[in-house]
Amino acid sequence: MGYHYGAGNRDELKNFFRKSIRIILTMSVVLTIAAELLARPLSMIFVSYNAELLEMTVYAFAVYSFSFLLSGVNIYASAFFTALNDGFTSAMISFGRTLVFQVVSVLILPILFGAYGISI
């Protein structure tokens, strides 16, 4: 991306961007579906010793799996702006992802989901 940006090849930039977004969106959907389907088997690897904890973990994993729909685009957006030499926008996206949205989630999810919101 940075190479084509530096070369001023806007057509190739648009083409590369479209292909990247298609791949990211496709893989985000595939990973979300896989995480939904594999929530129980993966949870059983770690917490099969306690039925109550297993159910809570399966629920939390299933809810958390929806974050895969947005995380790919978010990570790509940060890398995209870095490649375009726009470090400030990239930093703001990363800052929002790593601090702002996590703090907001910790404060809001327990209100929406009760005790299960804590484990999400």
C-alpha positions as CSV (number, residue, x, y, z in Angstrom):
1,M,0.0,0.0,0.0
2,G,2.8,2.4,1.0
3,Y,4.7,1.6,-2.2
4,H,1.8,2.4,-4.5
5,Y,1.0,5.5,-2.5
6,G,4.5,6.7,-2.8
7,A,4.5,6.0,-6.6
8,G,1.3,7.9,-7.0
9,N,-0.4,4.8,-8.5
10,R,-4.0,5.6,-7.4
11,D,-5.7,3.0,-9.6
12,E,-3.6,0.2,-8.0
13,L,-4.2,1.7,-4.5
14,K,-8.0,1.5,-5.1
15,N,-7.7,-2.0,-6.5
16,F,-5.6,-3.2,-3.6
17,F,-7.9,-1.5,-1.1
18,R,-11.0,-3.1,-2.6
19,K,-9.4,-6.6,-2.5
20,S,-8.2,-6.1,1.0
21,I,-11.6,-5.0,2.3
22,R,-13.3,-8.0,0.6
23,I,-10.8,-10.4,2.1
24,I,-11.1,-8.9,5.6
25,L,-14.9,-8.9,5.5
26,T,-15.0,-12.4,4.3
27,M,-12.6,-13.7,6.9
28,S,-14.3,-11.7,9.6
29,V,-17.6,-13.5,8.8
30,V,-15.9,-16.9,8.5
31,L,-14.1,-16.4,11.9
32,T,-17.3,-15.2,13.6
33,I,-19.2,-18.2,12.4
34,A,-16.4,-20.6,13.3
35,A,-16.1,-19.0,16.8
36,E,-19.9,-19.4,17.3
37,L,-19.8,-23.0,16.2
38,L,-16.6,-23.9,18.2
39,A,-17.5,-21.9,21.4
40,R,-18.3,-25.0,23.4
41,P,-15.5,-27.3,22.2
42,L,-12.9,-24.6,22.7
43,S,-14.3,-23.7,26.1
44,M,-14.2,-27.3,27.1
45,I,-10.5,-27.4,26.6
46,F,-10.0,-24.9,29.4
47,V,-13.0,-25.2,31.8
48,S,-14.6,-28.6,31.4
49,Y,-14.0,-29.3,35.1
50,N,-16.8,-27.0,36.2
51,A,-20.3,-27.1,34.4
52,E,-21.4,-23.6,35.6
53,L,-18.1,-22.0,34.6
54,L,-18.3,-23.8,31.2
55,E,-21.7,-22.4,30.5
56,M,-20.6,-18.9,31.4
57,T,-17.5,-19.3,29.2
58,V,-19.5,-20.6,26.3
59,Y,-21.9,-17.7,26.5
60,A,-19.1,-15.1,26.8
61,F,-17.2,-16.7,23.9
62,A,-20.3,-16.6,21.7
63,V,-21.0,-13.0,22.5
64,Y,-17.3,-12.0,22.1
65,S,-17.1,-13.7,18.8
66,F,-19.1,-10.8,17.2
67,S,-16.2,-8.6,17.8
68,F,-14.4,-10.4,15.0
69,L,-16.7,-8.7,12.6
70,L,-15.3,-5.3,13.4
71,S,-11.7,-6.0,14.6
72,G,-10.3,-6.9,11.1
73,V,-11.5,-3.6,9.6
74,N,-10.3,-1.7,12.6
75,I,-6.8,-3.2,12.5
76,Y,-6.6,-2.7,8.7
77,A,-7.7,0.9,9.0
78,S,-4.9,1.6,11.4
79,A,-2.3,-0.1,9.1
80,F,-3.8,1.6,6.1
81,F,-3.3,5.1,7.5
82,T,0.2,4.2,8.6
83,A,1.0,3.1,5.0
84,L,-0.4,6.5,3.8
85,N,1.9,8.3,6.1
86,D,-0.9,9.5,8.3
87,G,0.4,8.5,11.7
88,F,-2.0,10.7,13.7
89,T,-5.1,9.0,12.3
90,S,-3.6,5.6,12.7
91,A,-2.7,6.4,16.4
92,M,-6.2,7.7,17.1
93,I,-7.7,4.4,15.7
94,S,-5.3,2.4,17.8
95,F,-5.9,4.5,20.9
96,G,-9.6,4.1,20.5
97,R,-9.4,0.4,20.0
98,T,-7.0,-0.3,22.9
99,L,-8.2,2.2,25.5
100,V,-11.4,4.0,24.8
101,F,-13.6,1.2,23.5
102,Q,-12.3,-1.2,26.2
103,V,-13.0,1.2,29.0
104,V,-16.5,1.9,27.7
105,S,-17.1,-1.8,27.3
106,V,-16.1,-2.5,30.9
107,L,-18.4,0.2,32.1
108,I,-21.4,-0.5,29.8
109,L,-21.5,-4.3,29.2
110,P,-22.3,-5.2,32.9
111,I,-25.2,-2.8,32.7
112,L,-26.6,-4.4,29.5
113,F,-25.8,-8.1,30.3
114,G,-25.6,-8.2,34.1
115,A,-23.0,-10.6,35.6
116,Y,-22.4,-12.1,32.2
117,G,-21.2,-8.6,30.9
118,I,-18.3,-8.8,33.2
119,S,-16.9,-12.0,31.6
120,I,-17.4,-10.6,28.1
